[in-house]
Amino acid sequence: MDAADICVANLTPFRGPSADAGTVFELGYMIAQGKPAFGYTNDPRDYGVRVAELANTTIVERDGGLFTSAGEMVENHGMADNLMLEGSIRRRGHVLLRADAPSTDPWGDLTTFRRLVEHIAQKA
C-alpha cells in the first residue's frame, strides 16, 4: 500500500451489513497517508436499511433518529456504509459509488467498479 498511488476499495457488504474489515482498514490507512481514496459497493441500499434487514426488524423514526423495534439506534446518515467510511472519502473530495440496483452476483459484478474507474479517469 505504501507504493500505491490510489485506493479503490470494494465496500460491498461482506459477512454482515458492512464492508470487509480488512478492506476498511486498508481504506483508512490510505486516507491517513493522504492518498486519493475511492469506494464502490454493489449494494444500493443505505447502511441503516441493511442493519434493520439483518436484524429482521422494522425501523422507527423517533427523536430525530432511527431505531429498531427493540429500541436499538441505527445510523441514519443516508450513506452506503458507516459514517467514517463514506464521510472520510467525501471529505477528501472523492466518491463512493453505489450500484444502481441490487446485483445477483455482488462479488463478481464489475459494473459499479467500471463506473468508478471511468469517474476517476475523467477527473485525472
GROMACS elastic network, one bead per residue, 0.5 to 0.9 nm:
[ bonds ]
;  ai    aj funct       b0    kb
    1     4     6  0.50435   500
    1     5     6  0.82834   500
    1     6     6  0.88330   500
    1     7     6  0.84824   500
    1    26     6  0.79380   500
    1    29     6  0.83437   500
    1    30     6  0.72713   500
    2     5     6  0.81908   500
    2    30     6  0.82198   500
    2    33     6  0.82830   500
    4     7     6  0.74541   500
    4    30     6  0.87816   500
    4    35     6  0.84127   500
    5    35     6  0.64550   500
    5    36     6  0.73874   500
    6    30     6  0.77904   500
    6    35     6  0.57985   500
    6    36     6  0.50668   500
    6    37     6  0.59845   500
    6    38     6  0.80744   500
    7    26     6  0.84074   500
    7    27     6  0.68913   500
    7    30     6  0.66008   500
    7    31     6  0.84757   500
    7    35     6  0.72714   500
    7    36     6  0.62449   500
    7    38     6  0.60206   500
    7    39     6  0.79818   500
    8    27     6  0.82302   500
    8    36     6  0.86525   500
    8    37     6  0.60890   500
    8    39     6  0.54661   500
    8    40     6  0.76825   500
    8   113     6  0.85726   500
    8   116     6  0.84756   500
    8   117     6  0.85223   500
    9    12     6  0.89907   500
    9    23     6  0.66611   500
    9    24     6  0.80760   500
    9    26     6  0.82350   500
    9    27     6  0.66128   500
    9    37     6  0.76052   500
    9    38     6  0.62055   500
    9    40     6  0.64296   500
    9    41     6  0.86524   500
    9    96     6  0.88596   500
   10    13     6  0.88269   500
   10    19     6  0.77692   500
   10    20     6  0.85211   500
   10    23     6  0.73439   500
   10    38     6  0.89240   500
   10    39     6  0.59081   500
   10    40     6  0.53347   500
   10    41     6  0.59947   500
   10    42     6  0.84447   500
   10   113     6  0.79714   500
   11    14     6  0.81453   500
   11    18     6  0.75864   500
   11    20     6  0.69323   500
   11    23     6  0.73426   500
   11    24     6  0.77464   500
   11    39     6  0.62540   500
   11    40     6  0.56614   500
   11    42     6  0.80156   500
   11    43     6  0.88999   500
   11    80     6  0.85737   500
   11    81     6  0.79279   500
   11    96     6  0.86191   500
   12    17     6  0.89602   500
   12    18     6  0.73470   500
   12    19     6  0.55270   500
   12    20     6  0.77857   500
   12    40     6  0.70332   500
   12    42     6  0.54250   500
   12    43     6  0.60976   500
   12    98     6  0.88867   500
   12   106     6  0.71964   500
   12   107     6  0.77849   500
   13    16     6  0.62037   500
   13    17     6  0.54383   500
   13    20     6  0.66718   500
   13    41     6  0.75582   500
   13    42     6  0.82533   500
   13    43     6  0.72818   500
   13    81     6  0.85027   500
   13   106     6  0.88166   500
   14    17     6  0.70418   500
   14    18     6  0.62726   500
   14    19     6  0.53412   500
   14    20     6  0.51907   500
   14    21     6  0.85408   500
   15    18     6  0.77448   500
   15    19     6  0.81821   500
   15    20     6  0.75125   500
   16    19     6  0.78211   500
   16    20     6  0.86691   500
   16    50     6  0.85921   500
   16    51     6  0.83049   500
   16    54     6  0.75268   500
   17    47     6  0.68535   500
   17    48     6  0.86049   500
   17    49     6  0.89196   500
   17    50     6  0.54326   500
   17    51     6  0.56153   500
   17    53     6  0.87435   500
   17    54     6  0.69605   500
   17    81     6  0.82517   500
   18    21     6  0.83107   500
   18    47     6  0.72064   500
   18    50     6  0.83015   500
   18    51     6  0.84534   500
   18    80     6  0.87701   500
   18    81     6  0.61406   500
   18    82     6  0.74676   500
   19    22     6  0.85999   500
   19    23     6  0.71297   500
   19    24     6  0.67197   500
   19    41     6  0.86442   500
   19    81     6  0.73575   500
   19    82     6  0.88768   500
   20    23     6  0.53193   500
   20    24     6  0.62515   500
   20    25     6  0.87869   500
   21    24     6  0.50021   500
   21    25     6  0.62458   500
   21    26     6  0.87168   500
   22    25     6  0.50760   500
   22    26     6  0.62786   500
   22    27     6  0.86368   500
   23    26     6  0.50291   500
   23    27     6  0.61089   500
   23    28     6  0.86049   500
   24    27     6  0.50779   500
   24    28     6  0.62310   500
   24    29     6  0.86155   500
   24    85     6  0.74431   500
   25    28     6  0.51583   500
   25    29     6  0.61569   500
   25    30     6  0.86864   500
   26    29     6  0.50316   500
   26    30     6  0.61917   500
   26    31     6  0.85953   500
   27    30     6  0.52333   500
   27    31     6  0.62033   500
   27    32     6  0.85756   500
   27    37     6  0.69301   500
   27    38     6  0.84449   500
   27    39     6  0.86045   500
   27    85     6  0.79656   500
   27    89     6  0.89333   500
   28    31     6  0.50992   500
   28    32     6  0.60368   500
   28    33     6  0.85789   500
   28    37     6  0.89412   500
   28    85     6  0.78527   500
   28    88     6  0.83665   500
   29    32     6  0.50518   500
   29    33     6  0.62497   500
   29    34     6  0.88341   500
   30    33     6  0.50121   500
   30    34     6  0.65138   500
   30    35     6  0.55560   500
   30    36     6  0.75416   500
   30    37     6  0.67586   500
   31    34     6  0.50929   500
   31    35     6  0.56721   500
   31    36     6  0.69821   500
   31    37     6  0.62739   500
   31    88     6  0.76076   500
   31    89     6  0.78180   500
   31    92     6  0.83981   500
   32    35     6  0.75913   500
   34    37     6  0.85844   500
   34    92     6  0.88297   500
   36    89     6  0.84761   500
   36    92     6  0.76990   500
   36    93     6  0.88464   500
   36    94     6  0.74239   500
   37    88     6  0.88854   500
   37    89     6  0.61983   500
   37    92     6  0.80722   500
   37    94     6  0.67529   500
   37    95     6  0.81492   500
   38    86     6  0.89947   500
   38    89     6  0.63130   500
   38    90     6  0.87685   500
   38    94     6  0.59713   500
   38    95     6  0.55627   500
   38    96     6  0.58085   500
   38    97     6  0.83096   500
   38   116     6  0.79857   500
   38   120     6  0.85484   500
   39    85     6  0.88997   500
   39    86     6  0.79970   500
   39    89     6  0.76864   500
   39    94     6  0.86324   500
   39    95     6  0.65296   500
   39    97     6  0.63244   500
   39    98     6  0.86683   500
   39   113     6  0.85274   500
   39   116     6  0.78541   500
   40    43     6  0.89630   500
   40    80     6  0.89562   500
   40    95     6  0.81955   500
   40    96     6  0.50876   500
   40    98     6  0.56941   500
   40    99     6  0.77911   500
   40   112     6  0.65334   500
   40   113     6  0.63431   500
   40   116     6  0.70667   500
   41    44     6  0.71190   500
   41    80     6  0.76593   500
   41    96     6  0.76209   500
   41    97     6  0.64376   500
   41    99     6  0.61982   500
   41   106     6  0.83672   500
   41   112     6  0.70747   500
   41   113     6  0.80690   500
   42    97     6  0.86969   500
   42    98     6  0.60384   500
   42   100     6  0.81853   500
   42   101     6  0.78840   500
   42   102     6  0.65932   500
   42   103     6  0.61683   500
   42   105     6  0.86101   500
   42   106     6  0.54932   500
   42   107     6  0.78715   500
   42   109     6  0.75149   500
   42   110     6  0.85095   500
   42   111     6  0.83945   500
   42   112     6  0.66264   500
   42   113     6  0.86033   500
   43    46     6  0.83997   500
   43    80     6  0.79969   500
   43    98     6  0.64421   500
   43    99     6  0.59292   500
   43   100     6  0.83483   500
   43   101     6  0.72848   500
   43   102     6  0.55041   500
   43   103     6  0.70184   500
   43   106     6  0.73924   500
   44    80     6  0.72280   500
   44    97     6  0.88456   500
   44    98     6  0.51479   500
   44    99     6  0.51266   500
   44   100     6  0.61441   500
   44   101     6  0.59235   500
   44   102     6  0.61325   500
   44   103     6  0.88827   500
   45    48     6  0.82712   500
   45    49     6  0.64478   500
   45    50     6  0.67810   500
   45    79     6  0.85224   500
   45    80     6  0.65677   500
   45    98     6  0.82506   500
   45    99     6  0.89438   500
   45   101     6  0.87606   500
   45   102     6  0.82219   500
   46    49     6  0.53865   500
   46    50     6  0.66340   500
   46    51     6  0.89224   500
   46    76     6  0.84099   500
   46    77     6  0.83332   500
   46    78     6  0.57268   500
   46    79     6  0.54645   500
   46    81     6  0.68635   500
   47    50     6  0.52333   500
   47    51     6  0.63059   500
   47    52     6  0.87839   500
   47    74     6  0.86985   500
   47    75     6  0.73614   500
   47    76     6  0.79677   500
   47    77     6  0.84134   500
   47    78     6  0.74404   500
   47    79     6  0.62480   500
   47    80     6  0.51989   500
   47    82     6  0.68157   500
   48    51     6  0.50808   500
   48    52     6  0.62559   500
   48    53     6  0.86349   500
   48    59     6  0.87056   500
   48    66     6  0.81465   500
   48    74     6  0.56850   500
   48    75     6  0.55632   500
   48    76     6  0.60236   500
   48    77     6  0.81482   500
   48    78     6  0.77741   500
   48    79     6  0.83083   500
   48    80     6  0.85765   500
   48    81     6  0.81104   500
   48    82     6  0.89096   500
   49    52     6  0.52008   500
   49    53     6  0.61879   500
   49    54     6  0.86180   500
   49    59     6  0.80596   500
   49    74     6  0.86888   500
   49    76     6  0.89808   500
   50    53     6  0.50550   500
   50    54     6  0.60454   500
   50    55     6  0.85229   500
   51    54     6  0.51808   500
   51    55     6  0.61972   500
   51    56     6  0.85301   500
   51    57     6  0.89366   500
   51    74     6  0.73291   500
   51    75     6  0.88637   500
   52    55     6  0.51057   500
   52    56     6  0.60607   500
   52    57     6  0.54943   500
   52    58     6  0.63111   500
   52    59     6  0.64684   500
   52    67     6  0.88043   500
   52    68     6  0.66850   500
   52    74     6  0.78145   500
   53    57     6  0.63151   500
   53    58     6  0.77547   500
   54    57     6  0.78368   500
   55    58     6  0.86250   500
   55    68     6  0.83823   500
   57    68     6  0.61517   500
   57    69     6  0.61994   500
   57    70     6  0.80327   500
   58    67     6  0.83168   500
   58    68     6  0.57543   500
   58    69     6  0.57224   500
   58    70     6  0.89579   500
   59    66     6  0.62691   500
   59    67     6  0.55036   500
   59    69     6  0.62581   500
   59    74     6  0.83394   500
   60    65     6  0.82936   500
   60    66     6  0.56483   500
   60    67     6  0.51971   500
   60    68     6  0.61126   500
   60    69     6  0.65990   500
   60    71     6  0.87027   500
   61    64     6  0.67535   500
   61    65     6  0.56782   500
   61    67     6  0.63197   500
   61    68     6  0.88682   500
   62    65     6  0.53951   500
   62    66     6  0.61970   500
   62    67     6  0.70175   500
   63    66     6  0.82059   500
   65    73     6  0.72426   500
   65    74     6  0.75966   500
   65    75     6  0.78721   500
   65    76     6  0.66290   500
   66    72     6  0.84043   500
   66    73     6  0.58903   500
   66    74     6  0.54040   500
   66    75     6  0.69759   500
   66    76     6  0.61946   500
   67    70     6  0.76172   500
   67    71     6  0.54263   500
   67    72     6  0.52364   500
   67    74     6  0.55038   500
   67    75     6  0.86624   500
   68    71     6  0.51782   500
   68    72     6  0.51783   500
   68    73     6  0.65012   500
   68    74     6  0.70410   500
   69    72     6  0.74563   500
   73    76     6  0.88532   500
   75    78     6  0.83281   500
   75    79     6  0.89148   500
   75    82     6  0.75221   500
   75    83     6  0.79378   500
   76    79     6  0.77558   500
   77    80     6  0.87587   500
   77    81     6  0.89128   500
   77    82     6  0.83996   500
   77    83     6  0.68376   500
   78    81     6  0.86273   500
   79    82     6  0.71034   500
   79    83     6  0.68527   500
   79    86     6  0.66877   500
   79    87     6  0.83086   500
   80    83     6  0.85333   500
   80    85     6  0.88116   500
   80    86     6  0.70350   500
   80    96     6  0.78559   500
   80    97     6  0.85309   500
   80    98     6  0.72475   500
   81    84     6  0.82638   500
   81    85     6  0.65755   500
   81    86     6  0.65060   500
   82    85     6  0.55322   500
   82    86     6  0.67580   500
   82    87     6  0.81288   500
   83    86     6  0.56979   500
   83    87     6  0.52387   500
   83    88     6  0.78366   500
   84    87     6  0.51791   500
   84    88     6  0.56721   500
   84    89     6  0.84470   500
   85    88     6  0.54391   500
   85    89     6  0.64645   500
   85    90     6  0.87782   500
   85    96     6  0.89940   500
   86    89     6  0.51064   500
   86    90     6  0.60785   500
   86    91     6  0.84558   500
   86    95     6  0.77530   500
   86    96     6  0.63577   500
   87    90     6  0.51458   500
   87    91     6  0.59275   500
   87    92     6  0.86844   500
   88    91     6  0.51076   500
   88    92     6  0.64992   500
   88    93     6  0.89390   500
   88    94     6  0.88181   500
   89    92     6  0.55214   500
   89    93     6  0.67862   500
   89    94     6  0.54146   500
   89    95     6  0.60874   500
   89    96     6  0.69770   500
   90    93     6  0.50114   500
   90    94     6  0.50805   500
   90    95     6  0.57265   500
   90    96     6  0.76323   500
   91    94     6  0.73325   500
   92    95     6  0.88113   500
   94   120     6  0.89292   500
   95   116     6  0.83924   500
   96   116     6  0.82253   500
   97   112     6  0.69280   500
   97   113     6  0.83011   500
   97   115     6  0.80674   500
   97   116     6  0.66264   500
   98   101     6  0.84404   500
   98   112     6  0.67035   500
   99   102     6  0.67657   500
   99   103     6  0.76632   500
   99   111     6  0.76190   500
   99   112     6  0.54505   500
   99   113     6  0.89111   500
  100   103     6  0.88649   500
  100   112     6  0.81086   500
  102   105     6  0.87817   500
  102   106     6  0.78659   500
  103   106     6  0.52018   500
  103   107     6  0.87833   500
  103   109     6  0.70089   500
  104   109     6  0.81109   500
  105   108     6  0.53881   500
  105   109     6  0.55725   500
  106   109     6  0.56564   500
  106   110     6  0.86103   500
  107   110     6  0.81250   500
  109   112     6  0.76584   500
  109   113     6  0.82206   500
  110   113     6  0.50507   500
  110   114     6  0.60381   500
  110   115     6  0.86298   500
  111   114     6  0.52708   500
  111   115     6  0.63736   500
  111   116     6  0.87916   500
  112   116     6  0.61988   500
  112   117     6  0.86607   500
  113   116     6  0.51013   500
  113   117     6  0.62669   500
  113   118     6  0.86879   500
  114   117     6  0.50495   500
  114   118     6  0.61729   500
  114   119     6  0.85562   500
  115   118     6  0.51474   500
  115   119     6  0.61947   500
  115   120     6  0.87344   500
  116   120     6  0.61907   500
  116   121     6  0.85728   500
  117   120     6  0.50845   500
  117   121     6  0.61156   500
  117   122     6  0.86227   500
  118   121     6  0.50614   500
  118   122     6  0.62091   500
  118   123     6  0.87544   500
  119   122     6  0.52471   500
  119   123     6  0.64653   500
  119   124     6  0.89041   500
  120   123     6  0.51918   500
  120   124     6  0.63247   500
  121   124     6  0.52036   500
